[in-house]
């Protein structure tokens, strides 16, 4: 887990809590728990520069079967409409198939966030059939539709590898019209920049990937890089941290602030700890203000009324069009 910045690391910006007050928002409170996002482990086969989780092959942290069992019970709650699986590379949790089979029986929206590259390995290729069988929606990280830009973020040859994986998913029906198998792509800007228009980028991705590689997909989600994890390390090393935080503050959007994803979601860490969002999880900021902090003490009524824990990294979700796990909050 990454700890919060030391005071001497912090740029001169308006504290996020104060910015909210200036927007007429005295505090952020949960509206409901509609999305249960579960981080099933920090192990990953890649070391992406923009990864806010600092996931990689060196990690051994993985969610245990007893914790997954508790998450499945929680996911059955009436308020939850979406179960969102993330990592690391979720496929590297040996109990993922058991969980997805059970979660599919709940007849709720079921999402897995995958780098897709892992699906090319023999030991993990069976997950393609697993995903299709359970009707899982896939959100595949593809930082850019251009090879050179993607490789700068993911490493040499990564774009061609992702293209191969996407073609396998297309062959299975993912992204095809009428198949019912949803394939979404996720865009992250390269470097200390905000993403462009989600609508415009989606058109560019669809045109370029179809024309050059014969690939189809459903939607593109644009995510602002959050200044945490490995991306924060990059910002500090390149001496761009302060300027990036000032960029986020300048792009603050009060409408996006009123609709941040943490107001309708709850994040579960690999060890069962509870967080307001995945970014708070990577910063070690558990739910607070008297709310239960672990799946063992889960209480829907209390958690649905909790105050959200915020800090300056929250600017990333409120900049420009706004950013959430489902992409831009406000298109345009």
HUMODA-V811841 format. One line per field, one symbol per residue. ss: DSSP state (h for helix, s for strand, l for the rest). burial: b if it has 16 or more other C-alpha atoms within 10 Angstrom, else e. A space follows every 10 residues. Layout:
BEGIN
ss = ???
burial = ???
END
This chain:
BEGIN
ss = llllllhhhl lllllhhhhh hhllllllsl llllsssssl slslllllll lllllsllll lsllhhhhhh hhhhhlllll lssssslllh hhlllhhhhh hhhhllllss ssssllhhhh llllllhhhh hhhhllssss slllllhhhh hhhhlllhhh hhhhhhhhhh hlllllllll llssssssll lllllllhhh hhhhhhhhhh hhhlllllss ssslllllhh hhhhhhhlll hhhhhhhhhh lslhhhhhll hhhlssssll llsssllhhh hhlllsllll lllshhhllh hhhlllslll lhhhhhhhsl llssllssll ll
burial = ebebeeeeee eebeebbebb eeeeeeebbb bbbbbbbbbb bbbbbbbbbb bbbbbbeeee ebbbeebbee bbebbbeebb bbbbbbbbbb bbbebbeebb bebbebeebb bbbbbbbbbb eeeebebbee bbebbbbbbb bbbbbeeeeb bbbbeeebbe ebbbbbbbbb ebbbbbeeee bbbbbbbbbb bbebbbebee bbeebbbebe eeeebbbbbb bbbbbbbbbb bbbbbeeeee beebbbbbbe bbbbbbbebb bbbbbbbbbb bbbbbbbbbb bbbbbbbbee bbbbbeebee eebbebbbbb ebbbbbbbbb bbbbbebbbe ee
END
